[in-house]
Amino acid sequence: MKNFKPANEIQDLQYFGEFGGVNPSISDSSTYTFLSAKTMFDTFEGNADGCYLYSRHTTPSNLYLGEALAAMEGTATANVAATGMGAITPALLQLCQAGDHIVSSRTIYGGTYAFLKNFTPRMGINTSFVDITKLDVVEAAINKDTKVLYCESVSNPLLEVADIAGLSKIAKKHGLKLLVDNTFSPLAITPVKLGADVVLHSLTKFINGSSDTMGGVICGTQEFIDDLRNVNDGASMLLGSSMDSLRASSILKNMRTLHIRMKQHSHNAMYLAQKFEADGLKTVYPGLASHPSHNVYKAMMNEEYGFGGMLTIDVGSLDKANELMELMQERNLGYLAVSLGFYKTLFSAPGTSTSSEIPEEEQAAMGLTDGLIRFSIGLDNDIERTYRLMKACMISLGILKEPAMA
């Protein structure tokens, strides 16, 4: 685990464009020609390597991106999708059918929660939501119909950390598949090396890094990805969440700087988290010793990439949270926006935005308060200056007290 260098795996891939370009050529076609009818038939049946039929199946551009993501996560292969949810939903549906059961973390992205809570029951698939940090509670929720354990490496928005190795042992003991959404911690955590079966990402976030496109990926075994792409019963194939070749090419180019960006996101987030906590703010960040799962994260991490770019603070009320976010945006300290992984800091109150699908009583039970602000910390070169300006905003709103004069 400690010797795995995911950025090296990406760097060591070599692609040349059609005319010797340093970037691979973009396959800007929705359909492909054949010299013989038999080759078309063989390709449709999945028996003609290197041949392409129709872009919903795949494209050369999508395969290049999938190969880079699989290399990063240490899996055999990967299938890219148009959105993060376009990766998560077919992965779950490929493994589950009517009558099956899923055990999921209770603190997950609101869209995933809504899919499992409100949509899959229509298909006869039910989910138990549990505190993923308590392995005994996770195991107690498993029944004879359970097929999948689902979690996020670092949860959205509460930043709970999953013990992936511990969850893997439980999954293997009960013959389940462990699916891990690694969106918050690319490069920093490698779930497959810890025993996960399938790794998912919203490429929209840190991996792309420029908030200009959506994307998702499923990283797994060759057999599982082949099943997803099967023209007869593959969930990725039949649900049609295919990525456009132009977007795949754009994300692949941005992946080349992911290692640099993640180090800076982590450096800046650690600096702010330490300062905010010292100021007396209720701060949650996996890099802080006060985080309940700090040691779990440390045991899993690829150290050079740090503890990630996400942190939360609680300022006591939704009104205060909104005032602070509006003021920080006014003073050009970031944007009041959902999503994450942008070069500028993004902040939102998740209880009324990205986690609004979760009922209020369940938000309260999991500790998602009205005053919670989720920060995706940007790539600021002078993070000390950013901190001083943020602190000034908090003092002006009465969230922090003015330092006493010497």
Secondary structure, 3 states (H helix, E strand, C coil): CCCCCHHHHHHCCCCCCCCCCCCCCCCCCCECCCCCHHHHHHHHCCCCCCCCCECCCCCHHHHHHHHHHHHHHCCCEEEEECCCHHHHHHHHHHHCCCCCEEEEECCCCHHHHHHHHHHHHHHCCEEEEECCCCHHHHHHCCCCCEEEEEEECECCCCCCECCHHHHHHHHHHHCCEEEEECCCCCCCCCHHHHCCCEEEEECCCCCCCCCCCCCEEEEECHHHHHHHHCCCCCHHHHHCCCCCHHHHHHHHHHHCCHHHHHHHHHHHHHHHHHHHHHCCCEEECCCCCCCCCHHHHHHHCCHHHCCCCEEEEECCCHHHHHHHHHHHHHCCCCEECCCCCCCCCEEECHHHCCCCCCCHHHHHHHCCCCCEEEEECCCCCCHHHHHHHHHHHHHHCCCCCCCCCC
